[in-house]
Amino acid sequence: MKHYEASEIVALLPEWTFRDAGIEREFGFKDFSAAFAFMTRLALYCEKQDHHPDWRNVYNKVSIRLNTHSEQAVTDKDIDLARKIEKILQE
């Protein structure tokens, strides 16, 4: 499984921040319902992929941190999930 370095992540996912062997991003939504709807769509995808984010929701904000826990690194699974998150945001 490929492990990504910070410079690779910045090139692939410029909106994300690399920190402590993971990638992070915070999202803002119109209100709690919109934030929860986003999390629901993402949760269904994550369950199918058996790859789950560390996330936090406070009202209209959703903070997400991705890393492959078994590898203690950012891997293809995380890059793919981050790209899916970006796609869901555009739907």
C-alpha angles and dihedrals in degrees: 000000000000118000115210125221122219094255091054092049093051090053093048100037110021093173092059128081123221113220135154097351093312143081124239140190137167122216129199124208136186093259144332094285092056092047091049092047089054091050091049093053090047094046092057091052093045092052091054090050093044088227116116131191128226101238144166132200126200113173105298098354127089119189117196131191121186131193134135101253095201090055098035086222144084108272139172088279090062095044090050092048092048089052090050089051090053090050093050089052090057095050 
